[in-house]
Amino acid sequence: MYIASCPLRVSLFGGSTDNPFFVEKYGKGSVISFTCNLKTYITLHEDKLGYNMQGRKYIVNYSKREETNFIGDIKNELVRIVLNHFGCFPLTVSMTSDAYSQGSGLASSSSYIIALIKCISMFNELHLTDVEICELALELEQEMNPYCGYQDPYGCGIGGFKRIDFERGGIIKYDFLSTELFKNYDAHLVFTGVTRNSKNVLQDVTANIDKSLPLLQTVDEAYHALRQKEFPLFLNLLNQSWEQKKATSSMITENEQIQKIDQVLSESDEVLAHKLCGAGNGGFFLVFSNPDTLKIPYESIRIDVESNGVVGRKL
């Protein structure tokens, strides 16, 4: 049996500038994000005398259980695409996560794909680097969603707090950042109770991609503030970036529950900065506050930076 885990990524600045159409048009996109201590998990197993070897069945366990003799009949699109890419013989794949993974805004699809690629590469004795796994994950995820940004796989598979620059021609550059910000402030995730398919939101953002240009300048300003340890300025810029993000598409806060939570967080004295994670209109809000002070009428979980990216081992 093989097991792999991959952290979920939390994007702070620059979302939408990692859109392939944005990078192609402007030559560059840039984000500031971190991998958090919430993860997805994949186990991969080929039995010796059972469903796989004798029954010639693929078994896929997630919120449902699938049994099929053919990869093409697997309903879980993520698993089907990855298994098909590697031409896998019948085996058993199980998926689970530390957080809601449907429409979370935390790049759970990328995280799962990366963990599954890691498991299969170990199973097939392929010696893929973490960056090579991220490259393949992007390629496969874009089969499901052509609007998938670069930051999702490259933000999940490589751990830590970092700035990632995406240049035309597929050039990726990492700048790993000090985590001192997280020693001075608490970061929480607040679940909105709303899930959505990001494809529609991303499609709308792509159709109006020029509106995302101001976000790129804010990445530079936030990066400079962070390097100078001007943390209050950094958090103010996070609020500014969230307003800029909302201006790129009316769909980002289309849901009334999202609008309500956004307003409550804006009016809270304890909330220093907040933004909705991912494409928008569902998933989790990220909230920064002073240590041990957050009091809001919603359940939240404190998160921290995870230094590792994808990891795997054979049991």
N, C-alpha and C positions, 0 to 999 in steps of 0.2 A: 504494500500500500504506500502511496505517496501523498503527502500533504503539503499544501502551500498556503501562505497568507499574504495579503497585500493590503496596505493601509488605504483608507479613503482620503481624498485630498480636499482641502478647504482653500478656496481661492479668495484672496483679499482684494487684489487689484488686477485690472487688465483683461478681465473676462470679455469675450467678443473680439479682442484684438488678436487672439490665437486662432480665430476662424480662418480656415484655409483661403477663403475668398478675400479676407482682409489682408492677410500676409502677401498674397499674390498681387494685390492692387497697390499696397503701400510699401512692400518690400520687407516689412518687419512687423512683428507683434511681440508683446511682452506681458508677462504676468508675475505677480508675487503671490506665492501660495505655500502651503505646508501640508505635509502628511500628518494626519492626526492618529491618536491611539485607538481609533475604531477601525476595524478591519473586516475584510471578507475572507472566507476560508473555502478551499477546495480540497476534497479528498478524491483520489483516483485509485481504482482497484480493479484488477483482473483476477477473477476467481479461478480455481483449479478444477472444480467439479460442481458446476452450478449454472446460473443464468447466462453467464458470459461464454464459458467454454463449451458447455453441453447444449444450452438453449440458444446459443448464438444471438443473444439479446443485448442491446444497449440499455442500461438502467440509468436513469437520470432522476436524482432526488433533489427537490428544492421545496417550494410551498406545495408542489404536486409531485407525484411519482409517475414517471413514464417508463414503459417497456416497449421496445420496438426492435425489429430485426434489421432495420435500415436507418443509416444516419439521416437520410433525407426525410424520414418520417418524424424526427425529433421536433417537437413543437417549440421547445426552448431555443429561440433563434441564436442566442449567444453560444450555447453549447454546440448546437448543430454546425454553425459556421467554423468553430475552432476544430472540432473533431473531423469535419470534412477536409479542412486545410491539411491536416496531418495524415489523412487517410487511415484513421484509427480502426483497429479491429474491435469487436464488441468488448466493452468494459463498463464499469460502474463509476459514475460521477456524482458526487454529493456537494451541495452548495449551501452555505449559511453565512450569516453576517452579524456584526455587532449592532447594526442599526437598520432601520427600514431602508430597503435597497431599491424600491420602485419609485422612480421620480424624486430621489432624495436631494439632487443638486450636489452630491458629494462624489460624483463620478464612479458610482458603484459598478456600472457596466464595465468600465475600463478596468477597475480593480479586479472584478471576477475574471475577465478575459486574461489579464496578466497572470493571475494565480493559476488559471487552467493551463495556459501556455507553459508556465514554469513546471507544473506537474507532468505534462506530456513530454516536455524536453528532458526531464529526468528519467521518465519511463523509457523513452527512446534513446537515452544516452546521447542526447544532443547538447553540446556545450555552448549554449547561447548566453551572451552577456546580458546584463540587465537592460542596457540600452537597446540591444538587438530585440529583446522581448518587447520593449516599449514600441519600437518601430513596427514590429509585426502586429502588436495589439491595435495600433492606430489603423493599419491597413485593413484588418479584419473588422474593426468596429465601423469603419466608414462604409463597409458593405451593408451594415444595418442602418446607418445614419450618415449620409454624405455631408451633413453639416457639423459632424463631430469635430470639436476643436483639438488642436495639438496638445493643449495643456492637460487634458484628462489622462491619457496614458503616461505621458512624460512627467506629470505631477504625482501620479500614484506610484509608479514603479520605482522611482528614485526617491529615497526618503529625505526628510529634513525640511527646514525652513529655507526657501530659496527664491531667487529671481530666475526666471527662465525666459530667454529670448529666442524667438523663432524667426529665422530669416528665410527669404525666398530661396528655393533650391533644397529645402529640407535640412538646413543647418540649425542645430539646436545648441544653445550655450547655457550653462548653469553657473550661477553665482550663489554659493551657499552663505547664509546670513546668520548672524548671532541670534540666539533665542532669548536674549535678555528681556525683550518685550514681554514674554510670557512669564517672566519672574516678577514683573511689576504689575501685571494685570491678569485678571481671570478671563478666559475665553470659554463661552458656553454655546452649545447648540440648542435651539428651541424648535421643536417639531411643530409644524403648522397644522398637521392633520390633513394636509392636502397633498395628493400625489398627482402627477401629470406626466404626459409624454413630452419630453423636451424638444422633439423634432419640430413641432409646429411653432414653438417660440423661436427656436434657432433659425427656422426658415424665414420668419418675419424679420428677425434681426439682420439676416443675410441680405434680404431684399432692400434694406435701408442701411447698408454697411457703413456708409459715410458718417452716420450719426455716432459711430463708435470711436471715431478719431480722437475726441477729447480725452477718452480713457487712457490713451497711450501716453499723453503728457503727464497725466496724474500719476502713472506708474513711476516715471522719472522723479517727480516731486516726492512721492512717498519713499522711494528708494533712498534719496538724499537725506530725508528726515530720519529714516531708520539708521543710516550710517552715522549720522551726527547725534544719535540717541535723543532726538527730539520727539519723544513718544507722544505727548499731547498733540503735536502737529500731525504726526502720523495717523492718529485716530480721527482727527478732524478731517484729514484727507480721505479717510475711509468713508466717512459720512458723505463727503462731497462726491466721491466716486459712485456711491450708491445712488445718489440723485442723478448723476450722469448716466448711469446704467438704466435707470427707469425711463430716461428720455429717449432711449434707443428703440423702445417698442412698448406700446400700450398693453401688450399681452403679458408683460412681466409681472404686473400687479393687477391683472384683470379680475382675479378671484376676490370676492368680498372679504373672505376670512383673511387673506393675505393683506389686504388694505387695512383691516382692523388691527391686526397684530403689528403691522408697520407703524401705525399711528400710536399705539400704546407704547411701543419701544421708543419712539421719537420723543414722547412726552415724559418718559421715566427719568427721574433724577439720577438713578443708579446706572443707567445705560450710557456709557461714554461714546460708544459707536456700535452700529449694527448694519447688517446688510443681508439680503437673501442670497443663499448659496446657489450656484449653478445658473442655469438659463433663466430661471424665474417661474413665478406662478405656482409654486408648490415646494415641498421639501422642507428644508431647515433654514432658519435664520441663524446667523452668527452674531453673537453679542459679546462685546468687551465691557468689563466693569472693573472697578477697584477690587482688590482681594476681599472675598467674603462679604460683599455688600449687596449682591444682586437680589432684588425683591420684585418679581414680576408675577402677574396672574397666570403664568404658563409654566408647565414642567420644563426643566432644562437639565442638561448634563454638562459638567465641566469637561473640557478636552485639553489635551496638551500636544506638543509636537512629538511625533514618532521619528526617530532618527533613521530607522531601517526602512527600506522599500520592500520589494517582494523578497520573500525567503521561502525555502522549501527543503524538505528532507524525506528520506525513505524510512519507513517504519519497519 
